[in-house]
Amino acid sequence: MKATELLKTANKEETALLEKLDPRRFPQHLAVIMDGNGRWAERRHLPRVAGHRAGVKAAREIIETSARLKLSMLTLYAFSLENWRRPQAEIDFLMRLLREYLKRELPTIHRNNIRLLVIGRSEQLPEAVRRDIDEAMRFTAQNTGMKLVVALNYGGRAELVDAFNAILDRVRRDGLSGFRADEQTISQHLYTAGLPDPDLLIRTSGEMRVSNFLLWQIAYAEIYVTETLWPDFSRARRFEALLDYQKRERRYGGLGSSGASGSGQRAAARHA
């Protein structure tokens, strides 16, 4: 199947880019650091909240595009633990915007067979937000299409701390004096337990850092950084990121093999 059969394009640029993509080589798990909402607004002499609203539109579009391209999983970095340092008025607006998005978009998400998952320290979120999140996850729990993972009140170091404490609790509870942890043990106690690691990490706005996002999981992810601010990250720009990904050879620490698939190489590297 050609990529152009999966998605209708809006203009010639999108069509030209989509025709170059090979659906057999799409990343199965795409993770995105959605950065640049504030700068987008400032450049237009608008309040920061206008940038966040524009960012929600871009998020809606990448969710729809990823589902239509039949990606297995999309993870979006929505709100970090560090974001609590922002002005209270902006935080309150972001929480209202999240609730507004869930109520408006949940029927569409469900209709498209997308399963919603939220990772992070959700117990620290406002009660109304927690209630809406729990309801949305229950509503889509039986869906079998793309998994949409939203990192909310999330930090990669906090995730590792929580995982290690969960392991320690288990050791103490079960009296496992000779217990030794390995990579599998740690992975099983992360927020993402049972989910595949990202194949491609996209960061918008040009910042050359991962900002405490999925620190364990992106060990072998391909990283794509673009100067484009998140609200301007159009479908054409997403197709460019996928094209760049498809040009790379993923070796997972080995020498690579032109005849091996990415998933096959990864499995071999993990069991080496």
Secondary structure, 3 states (H helix, E strand, C coil): CCHHHCCCCCCHHHHHHHHHCCHHHCCCEEEEECCCHHHHHHHCCCCHHHHHHHHHHHHHHHHHHHHHCCCCEEEEEEEEHHHHHCCHHHHHHHHHHHHHHHHHHHHHHHHCCCEEEEECCHHHCCHHHHHHHHHHHHHHCCCCCCEEEEEEEECHHHHHHHHHHHHHHHHHHHCCCCCCCCHHHHHHCCCCCCCCCCCEEEECCCCCCCCCCCCCCCCCCEEEECCCCHHHCCHHHHHHHHHHHHCCCCCCCCCCCCCCCHHHHHHHHHCC
